[in-house]
């Protein structure tokens, strides 16, 4: 079975060879590699031509076009491809050498339309993306389990299916049906626009949590770009997806999933355009706030949760902040407040310690140690939870 590997290329000379080597070194050999140069100006095209000619690898096809953006480059790649299945690889990323061999076995002898596999971000450390859908093969009524949370799983506060098109091994006919009519104005959410449409059209879907794709984070990565026109980009994406979803059952709550999905992009757009930081609100329960009135409070933790708690506590007129402590940030100033090291607790008077740490395992360990020194009744630990509908604006 022929598999097409499509690589849109635009000014990634520094990383391109590593990407292409990972593709050409696949343990599965019956492939074609479609390189779509989207008007590169940094010598990337020359590298593509070198791989096609100098390395005399007949599996490589080079397509040249004027710069038209990722959506048009991907469309050109799919048009050119001849394989029964396709995958995309971004030209600054790389793939595991056994990706194609492994995912091909998950197609259940060619009956599966889409195989979902996992991705690892590599940059300042490594982190794996997450599927909220269990591993397995889904068809018929089982597909509804995916549709109800594929774009956003409200229970786990993240997409149920990874939105990256680079984590999909997809039947070519389905891929073309999903990408052919994609609005070229979509430059934010272009992956999601194809992926979620294809998922709805597929008759059989497989999911594996194994990592086969490696996403390289660097200064020019999409996640690091400043987008002053993010709101307009989100609008084009939302309008397109509303049209796609209108054909499907309202029981999947696709429109609600879509609205929740775009929230982080709206927040980023406001930040990029106005330099205003919007954070999720980690709300302190009323019973805890009531207990803080007329008491001397120590806030333990100066990270994202600690900052949220600080803004709430300092808005209470009759609350007195005895100290704000953090083992890593001690000695720094946040909101003109001096952050102390935890050792200061032995030398000051206070009534309560509120632990403001996001990681609950770490919070529990801190609580255990503090209770040994200061007693259980003086240490308060709250599960750091947020409601996506509540935001805080930080204009400090």
QUIRACOR-V784686 format. One line per field, one symbol per residue. ss: DSSP state (@ for helix, = for strand, . for the rest). A space follows every 50 residues. Layout:
ss->???
This chain:
ss->..=======...@@@@@@@@@@@@......========.....@@@@@@@ @@@......======....@@@@@@@@@@@....====.....==...@@ @@@@@........=========...===.......====@@@@@@@@... ..=....=......@@@====@@@@@@@@..........@@@@@@@@@@@ @..=============.....@@@.....@@@@@@@@@@@@@@@@....@ @@.@@@@@@@@@@@@@@@@@@@@@..======...@@@@@@@...===== ...@@@@@@@@@@......======.......==..====.@@@@@@... .====....@@@@@@@@@@@@@@@.@@@===....=========..
